[in-house]
């Protein structure tokens, strides 16, 4: 250790009166150091990014080589300039220029790394089908943030007072936030939806306003539903964030339970009727076998026994078609088996004022006036 310190002191004493030679030595040492660190970076980054996809790790490692190598060379050039022109205006300008080049170099790397991460792996929390439209917007937003931070660092490097600029930017941002508060509200709600995931692409949802359809797009500004009438409805995320949403495709079981009410006349054999109804459900190809269909006698109605058949289907989109086909099969089977279907009926009795069972009807009053 003492020998190294003595060698360093001897070298410093030899180079001190020779600034050109000292600058050349600094540049040469930095060049050699750049090559060594570049090779070490290649191995270290690969080990560090081992958990990422192979393509992403290789791309990031290749993108990192250039800024590491050029950063060391720029630092060497700044050190050589400090030796050649110490304490002067030239050194000050050179140092500011060197810092600016370093910021530009690493800003370009940060933007490229963001693009690689978002396009290769997708942002965390985003559904894969939602990334197609949301990734570019997210990438552009993060790029703007990186550029703004880099601009601030460059201004500080050149000695510019940024206090006034920050105050002006704050006032401008406040004005823009008031002018575009609805848009900002939709963006914030979109981020919350993509993070919380109350629904996904392909889910069937029902809103408290009555809209029902398949989710075809989840963006940062709006959500699109495709109704059963093949009409696409675009709903701002601000409304979706406040609405009560029933996700028919959500939950641990993605099957949809179909409820089919059936009214049977009094006097029918309920065991036979329930067996006939279950046979229709079991014969339908779209009705799930697990869970199996089941029957429930809900109540004694005014004109008949009110049953409800419960069966499960794979997709909520099949609800209308399966209900139509099962109801049609039930009607045909009931007609063939002679099962009576009741219908509402009323008996109306008329009586006049001479009916002894009640008080006499009041006579109409004569018209007033002449």
C-alpha positions as CSV (number, residue, x, y, z in Angstrom):
1,X,0.0,0.0,0.0
2,X,2.8,2.4,0.9
3,X,4.5,1.5,-2.4
4,X,1.4,2.4,-4.4
5,X,1.1,5.7,-2.6
6,X,4.7,6.5,-3.3
7,X,4.3,5.6,-7.0
8,X,1.2,7.8,-7.2
9,X,3.1,10.7,-5.6
10,X,6.0,10.2,-8.0
11,X,3.7,10.1,-11.0
12,X,1.8,13.2,-9.8
13,X,5.0,15.1,-9.3
14,X,6.3,14.1,-12.7
15,X,3.0,15.1,-14.6
16,X,2.2,18.3,-12.7
17,X,4.6,20.5,-14.8
18,X,3.5,18.7,-18.0
19,X,-0.3,19.3,-18.4
20,X,-0.5,18.0,-22.0
21,X,1.1,14.7,-21.0
22,X,-1.1,14.5,-17.9
23,X,-4.2,15.1,-20.1
24,X,-3.1,12.4,-22.4
25,X,-2.5,10.0,-19.6
26,X,-5.9,10.7,-18.2
27,X,-7.6,10.1,-21.5
28,X,-5.6,6.9,-22.1
29,X,-6.4,5.6,-18.6
30,X,-10.1,6.3,-19.1
31,X,-10.1,4.6,-22.5
32,X,-8.7,1.4,-20.9
33,X,-11.0,1.7,-17.9
34,X,-14.0,2.1,-20.3
35,X,-13.1,-1.2,-22.0
36,X,-12.7,-3.0,-18.7
37,X,-15.9,-1.7,-17.2
38,X,-17.8,-2.5,-20.4
39,X,-16.8,-6.1,-20.2
40,X,-17.6,-6.3,-16.5
41,X,-20.9,-4.6,-17.1
42,X,-21.8,-7.1,-19.7
43,X,-21.4,-10.0,-17.3
44,X,-22.9,-8.2,-14.3
45,X,-26.0,-7.0,-16.1
46,X,-26.8,-10.4,-17.4
47,X,-26.7,-11.9,-13.9
48,X,-28.7,-9.0,-12.6
49,X,-31.4,-9.3,-15.2
50,X,-31.5,-13.1,-15.1
51,X,-35.1,-13.1,-13.9
52,X,-36.4,-11.1,-16.9
53,X,-37.3,-12.6,-20.3
54,X,-34.2,-13.5,-22.3
55,X,-34.9,-11.1,-25.1
56,X,-35.4,-8.2,-22.7
57,X,-32.3,-9.0,-20.7
58,X,-30.1,-9.1,-23.9
59,X,-31.6,-5.9,-25.3
60,X,-31.1,-4.0,-22.0
61,X,-27.5,-5.2,-21.7
62,X,-26.7,-4.1,-25.3
63,X,-28.3,-0.8,-24.8
64,X,-26.3,-0.2,-21.6
65,X,-22.9,-0.7,-23.2
66,X,-22.7,2.5,-25.1
67,X,-23.7,5.0,-22.3
68,X,-21.3,3.3,-19.9
69,X,-18.4,3.5,-22.3
70,X,-19.1,7.0,-23.4
71,X,-19.7,8.2,-19.9
72,X,-16.2,7.1,-18.8
73,X,-14.7,8.8,-21.8
74,X,-16.6,12.0,-21.1
75,X,-15.4,12.0,-17.5
76,X,-11.9,11.5,-18.8
77,X,-12.2,14.4,-21.2
78,X,-13.6,16.6,-18.4
79,X,-10.7,15.6,-16.2
80,X,-8.2,16.4,-19.0
81,X,-9.8,19.8,-19.5
82,X,-9.5,20.5,-15.9
83,X,-5.8,19.8,-16.1
84,X,-5.2,21.9,-19.2
85,X,-7.3,24.9,-18.2
86,X,-7.8,24.9,-14.4
87,X,-10.1,27.4,-12.8
88,X,-10.9,29.4,-16.0
89,X,-13.9,30.1,-18.1
90,X,-13.0,27.4,-20.5
91,X,-13.1,24.8,-17.8
92,X,-16.5,26.0,-16.5
93,X,-18.0,25.9,-20.0
94,X,-16.4,22.5,-20.7
95,X,-17.7,21.0,-17.4
96,X,-21.2,22.3,-18.2
97,X,-21.0,20.9,-21.7
98,X,-19.7,17.6,-20.4
99,X,-22.5,17.3,-17.9
100,X,-25.0,18.2,-20.6
101,X,-23.7,15.4,-22.8
102,X,-23.9,12.9,-19.9
103,X,-27.5,13.9,-19.2
104,X,-28.4,13.5,-22.9
105,X,-26.6,10.2,-23.1
106,X,-28.4,8.7,-20.1
107,X,-31.8,10.2,-21.0
108,X,-31.6,8.4,-24.4
109,X,-30.8,5.2,-22.6
110,X,-33.7,5.7,-20.1
111,X,-36.2,6.3,-23.0
112,X,-34.9,3.2,-24.8
113,X,-35.1,1.1,-21.7
114,X,-38.7,2.2,-21.0
115,X,-39.7,1.3,-24.6
116,X,-38.0,-2.1,-24.3
117,X,-39.6,-2.9,-20.9
118,X,-43.1,-1.8,-21.9
119,X,-43.2,-3.4,-25.3
120,X,-41.5,-6.6,-24.3
121,X,-43.1,-7.3,-20.9
122,X,-46.0,-4.9,-20.7
123,X,-46.6,-2.6,-17.7
124,X,-47.4,-4.4,-14.5
125,X,-51.1,-4.6,-13.7
126,X,-52.3,-4.1,-17.3
127,X,-54.3,-6.9,-18.9
128,X,-52.5,-8.2,-22.0
129,X,-55.4,-7.3,-24.3
130,X,-55.4,-3.7,-22.9
131,X,-51.7,-3.1,-23.5
132,X,-52.1,-2.5,-27.2
133,X,-53.6,1.0,-26.7
134,X,-52.4,1.8,-23.2
135,X,-48.7,1.1,-23.6
136,X,-48.0,3.9,-26.1
137,X,-49.8,6.4,-23.9
138,X,-47.9,5.2,-20.8
139,X,-44.6,5.2,-22.7
140,X,-45.1,8.7,-23.9
141,X,-46.1,10.0,-20.4
142,X,-43.0,8.4,-18.8
143,X,-40.8,9.8,-21.7
144,X,-42.1,13.3,-21.0
145,X,-41.3,12.9,-17.3
146,X,-37.7,11.8,-18.1
147,X,-37.2,14.6,-20.5
148,X,-38.5,17.2,-18.0
149,X,-36.2,15.9,-15.3
150,X,-33.2,15.9,-17.7
151,X,-34.0,19.4,-18.8
152,X,-34.0,20.6,-15.2
153,X,-30.6,18.9,-14.6
154,X,-29.1,20.6,-17.7
155,X,-30.4,24.0,-16.6
156,X,-28.8,23.5,-13.2
157,X,-25.6,22.4,-14.8
158,X,-25.4,25.7,-16.7
159,X,-26.2,27.8,-13.7
160,X,-29.7,28.8,-14.8
161,X,-32.1,29.9,-12.0
162,X,-35.0,27.6,-12.4
163,X,-37.1,28.9,-9.5
164,X,-39.1,31.3,-11.7
165,X,-39.5,28.6,-14.4
166,X,-40.9,26.2,-11.8
167,X,-43.3,28.8,-10.5
168,X,-44.5,29.5,-14.0
169,X,-44.8,25.8,-14.8
170,X,-46.8,25.3,-11.6
171,X,-49.3,28.1,-12.5
172,X,-49.6,26.7,-16.0
173,X,-50.2,23.2,-14.7
174,X,-52.9,24.5,-12.3
175,X,-54.6,26.3,-15.2
176,X,-54.5,23.2,-17.4
177,X,-55.8,21.0,-14.6
178,X,-58.9,23.2,-14.2
179,X,-59.4,23.4,-18.0
180,X,-59.1,19.6,-18.4
181,X,-60.4,18.3,-15.1
182,X,-62.8,15.9,-16.8
183,X,-60.1,14.4,-19.0
184,X,-57.7,14.1,-16.0
185,X,-60.5,12.5,-14.0
186,X,-61.0,9.9,-16.7
187,X,-57.3,9.2,-16.8
188,X,-57.0,8.8,-13.1
189,X,-60.1,6.5,-13.1
190,X,-58.6,4.5,-16.0
191,X,-55.4,3.9,-14.1
192,X,-57.5,2.8,-11.1
193,X,-59.5,0.4,-13.3
194,X,-56.4,-1.1,-14.9
195,X,-54.8,-1.5,-11.4
196,X,-57.9,-2.8,-9.5
197,X,-59.2,-4.9,-12.4
198,X,-63.0,-5.0,-11.6
199,X,-63.4,-6.4,-15.1
200,X,-61.2,-7.6,-18.0
201,X,-61.4,-7.8,-21.7
202,X,-64.0,-10.3,-22.7
203,X,-66.1,-10.0,-19.4
204,X,-69.8,-9.4,-19.5
205,X,-70.8,-6.6,-17.2
206,X,-74.0,-4.9,-16.3
207,X,-74.1,-1.3,-15.2
208,X,-76.5,0.3,-12.8
209,X,-77.9,2.3,-15.7
210,X,-78.9,-0.9,-17.5
211,X,-76.2,-1.2,-20.1
212,X,-75.0,-4.8,-20.6
213,X,-72.4,-6.1,-22.9
214,X,-68.9,-7.6,-23.5
215,X,-65.9,-5.5,-22.6
216,X,-63.9,-5.0,-25.8
217,X,-61.5,-2.3,-24.8
218,X,-60.1,-0.8,-21.6
219,X,-58.2,2.4,-22.2
220,X,-57.0,5.1,-19.9
221,X,-59.8,7.4,-21.0
222,X,-62.8,5.2,-21.7
223,X,-64.2,1.6,-21.6
224,X,-66.0,0.1,-24.6
225,X,-68.9,-2.4,-24.4
226,X,-70.3,-4.4,-27.2
227,X,-74.0,-5.0,-26.5
228,X,-76.1,-8.0,-27.7
229,X,-77.4,-5.7,-30.4
230,X,-73.9,-5.4,-31.8
231,X,-73.8,-1.8,-30.8
232,X,-70.5,-0.5,-29.3
233,X,-71.0,1.8,-26.3
234,X,-68.1,4.0,-25.2
235,X,-68.3,5.0,-21.5
236,X,-65.8,7.4,-19.9
237,X,-63.8,5.9,-17.1
238,X,-64.9,8.6,-14.7
239,X,-68.5,7.2,-15.0
240,X,-67.2,3.6,-14.8
241,X,-65.3,4.4,-11.6
242,X,-68.5,5.7,-9.9
243,X,-70.9,3.1,-11.3
244,X,-72.1,-0.1,-9.7
245,X,-70.9,-2.9,-11.9
246,X,-72.1,-6.4,-12.0
247,X,-69.5,-8.6,-13.6
248,X,-71.3,-11.7,-14.9
249,X,-68.0,-13.3,-15.8
250,X,-66.1,-12.5,-12.6
251,X,-65.5,-14.6,-9.5
252,X,-63.6,-17.9,-9.2
253,X,-66.2,-19.7,-11.3
254,X,-66.7,-18.1,-14.7
255,X,-70.0,-20.0,-15.5
256,X,-73.2,-18.1,-15.5
257,X,-76.4,-19.3,-13.7
258,X,-79.6,-19.1,-15.8
259,X,-82.9,-18.8,-14.0
260,X,-86.0,-20.0,-15.9
261,X,-89.3,-19.4,-14.1
262,X,-92.1,-21.8,-15.0
263,X,-95.8,-21.8,-13.8
264,X,-97.7,-25.0,-13.6
265,X,-101.4,-25.5,-13.0
266,X,-102.6,-26.7,-9.6
267,X,-103.3,-30.4,-9.5
268,X,-100.3,-31.6,-11.6
269,X,-97.9,-34.1,-10.2
270,X,-95.0,-31.9,-9.2
271,X,-92.4,-34.7,-9.1
272,X,-93.3,-35.7,-12.7
273,X,-93.2,-32.1,-13.8
274,X,-89.8,-31.4,-12.3
275,X,-88.4,-34.6,-13.9
276,X,-89.7,-33.5,-17.3
277,X,-88.2,-30.0,-16.9
278,X,-84.8,-31.4,-15.8
279,X,-84.8,-33.8,-18.8
280,X,-85.0,-30.8,-21.2
281,X,-82.1,-29.0,-19.4
282,X,-80.0,-32.2,-19.4
283,X,-80.6,-32.7,-23.2
284,X,-79.4,-29.2,-24.1
285,X,-75.8,-29.2,-25.3
286,X,-75.0,-25.7,-23.9
287,X,-76.2,-26.5,-20.3
288,X,-73.3,-27.5,-18.0
289,X,-73.3,-30.9,-16.3
290,X,-71.4,-29.6,-13.4
291,X,-73.1,-28.0,-11.5
292,X,-76.1,-30.0,-12.6
293,X,-79.5,-28.4,-13.3
294,X,-81.9,-28.2,-10.4
295,X,-85.5,-27.4,-9.7
296,X,-87.0,-25.2,-7.0
297,X,-90.7,-24.6,-6.1
298,X,-90.7,-21.0,-5.2
299,X,-94.2,-20.2,-4.1
300,X,-97.9,-20.9,-4.5
301,X,-99.1,-18.3,-7.0
302,X,-102.6,-17.0,-7.6
303,X,-103.2,-19.1,-10.7
304,X,-100.5,-21.9,-10.4
305,X,-97.4,-23.4,-8.9
306,X,-94.4,-21.2,-9.6
307,X,-91.2,-23.2,-10.2
308,X,-87.8,-22.0,-11.1
309,X,-85.2,-24.1,-13.0
310,X,-81.6,-23.3,-12.3
311,X,-78.9,-24.3,-14.8
312,X,-75.4,-23.1,-15.7
313,X,-73.9,-22.1,-19.0
314,X,-70.3,-21.5,-20.0
315,X,-70.7,-17.9,-21.2
316,X,-73.1,-15.1,-20.3
317,X,-73.5,-14.3,-23.9
318,X,-75.4,-17.5,-24.4
319,X,-78.1,-16.5,-21.9
320,X,-80.8,-15.4,-24.3
321,X,-80.3,-18.2,-26.8
322,X,-80.2,-21.0,-24.2
323,X,-83.3,-19.5,-22.4
324,X,-85.2,-19.5,-25.7
325,X,-84.3,-23.0,-26.7
326,X,-85.0,-24.5,-23.2
327,X,-88.3,-22.7,-22.9
328,X,-89.3,-23.9,-26.4
329,X,-88.4,-27.5,-25.5
330,X,-90.4,-27.2,-22.2
331,X,-93.5,-26.0,-24.1
332,X,-93.3,-28.8,-26.6
333,X,-92.7,-31.4,-23.9
334,X,-95.6,-30.1,-21.8
335,X,-97.9,-30.2,-24.8
336,X,-96.9,-33.8,-25.6
337,X,-97.2,-35.0,-22.0
338,X,-100.5,-33.1,-21.3
339,X,-99.1,-30.9,-18.6
340,X,-101.4,-27.9,-18.1
341,X,-100.0,-24.4,-18.1
342,X,-102.3,-21.9,-16.2
343,X,-103.2,-18.5,-17.3
344,X,-104.5,-15.6,-15.2
345,X,-108.3,-15.4,-15.0
346,X,-110.8,-13.3,-13.1
347,X,-114.5,-13.7,-12.4
348,X,-116.6,-10.6,-12.5
349,X,-120.0,-10.3,-10.8
350,X,-122.5,-7.6,-11.7
351,X,-125.4,-6.5,-9.5
352,X,-128.0,-3.7,-9.5
353,X,-129.5,-1.6,-6.8
354,X,-132.2,-4.2,-6.1
355,X,-129.8,-6.8,-5.0
356,X,-130.8,-7.8,-1.4
357,X,-127.3,-8.7,-0.4
358,X,-126.2,-5.2,-0.2
359,X,-127.3,-1.6,0.2
360,X,-129.2,-0.1,-2.8
361,X,-127.2,1.9,-5.3
362,X,-127.4,5.6,-5.0
363,X,-129.5,7.3,-7.7
364,X,-127.6,9.7,-10.0
365,X,-128.0,13.3,-9.2
366,X,-130.0,15.5,-11.7
367,X,-127.9,17.9,-13.8
368,X,-127.5,21.4,-12.3
369,X,-128.6,24.6,-14.1
370,X,-131.3,25.3,-16.5
